[in-house]
């Protein structure tokens, strides 16, 4: 069995610590990038959803606004009354 000195063990552990630190640093950068992209995607999709909601709300309000139709019907009814002498 090879004799391993305390200094050799310390050096090996220090080298491993350095390698692990580098891996964690790389991982941190990847996570930061992913968080940024995710945040941008969320903002974009929230904006898209807001625009879709606004368009649909306008369509529904347009369908519910029957004033023009009622006005036209009243005018038509008045013409019918005149024609029938009512």
C-alpha positions in Angstrom: 0.0 0.0 0.0 1.4 3.4 -0.9 2.0 5.8 1.8 0.1 9.0 1.3 1.2 12.0 3.2 -1.1 14.6 4.7 0.3 17.2 2.3 -0.6 15.0 -0.7 -4.1 14.6 0.6 -4.5 18.3 1.2 -3.3 19.1 -2.3 -5.7 16.5 -3.8 -8.6 17.9 -1.9 -7.7 21.4 -2.8 -7.6 20.4 -6.5 -11.0 18.8 -6.2 -12.4 21.9 -4.5 -11.1 24.0 -7.3 -12.7 21.8 -9.9 -16.0 21.7 -8.0 -15.9 25.5 -7.7 -15.4 25.9 -11.4 -18.4 23.6 -12.1 -20.6 25.5 -9.7 -19.6 28.8 -11.2 -20.5 27.5 -14.6 -23.8 26.2 -13.3 -24.5 29.6 -11.7 -24.0 31.3 -15.0 -26.3 28.9 -16.8 -29.0 29.3 -14.1 -28.7 33.1 -14.3 -29.1 33.0 -18.1 -32.0 30.7 -17.8 -33.7 33.0 -15.2 -33.2 36.0 -17.5 -34.7 34.2 -20.5 -37.6 32.8 -18.5 -38.3 36.3 -17.1 -38.3 37.8 -20.6 -40.6 35.0 -21.9 -43.0 35.5 -19.0 -43.1 39.3 -19.8 -43.7 38.6 -23.5 -46.5 36.0 -22.8 -48.2 38.3 -20.2 -48.2 41.1 -22.8 -49.6 38.7 -25.4 -52.3 37.5 -23.0 -53.2 41.1 -22.1 -53.6 42.0 -25.8 -55.7 38.9 -26.5 -57.9 39.7 -23.5 -58.3 43.3 -24.7 -59.2 42.3 -28.2 -61.8 39.8 -27.0 -63.3 42.3 -24.5 -63.7 44.8 -27.4 -65.4 42.2 -29.5 -67.8 41.3 -26.7 -68.6 44.9 -26.0 -69.3 45.5 -29.7 -71.7 42.5 -29.7 -73.4 43.8 -26.6 -73.8 47.3 -27.9 -77.1 47.1 -29.7 -78.0 50.8 -29.8 -77.5 51.1 -33.6 -79.6 48.0 -34.2 -82.4 49.3 -31.9 -82.3 52.7 -33.6 -82.6 51.1 -37.1 -85.5 48.9 -35.9 -87.3 51.9 -34.4 -86.8 53.8 -37.7 -88.1 50.8 -39.7 -91.1 50.5 -37.3 -91.9 54.1 -37.8 -91.9 53.7 -41.6 -94.2 50.7 -41.2 -96.6 52.7 -39.1 -96.6 55.5 -41.6 -97.2 53.1 -44.4 -100.1 51.4 -42.6 -101.5 54.7 -41.3 -101.3 53.6 -37.7 
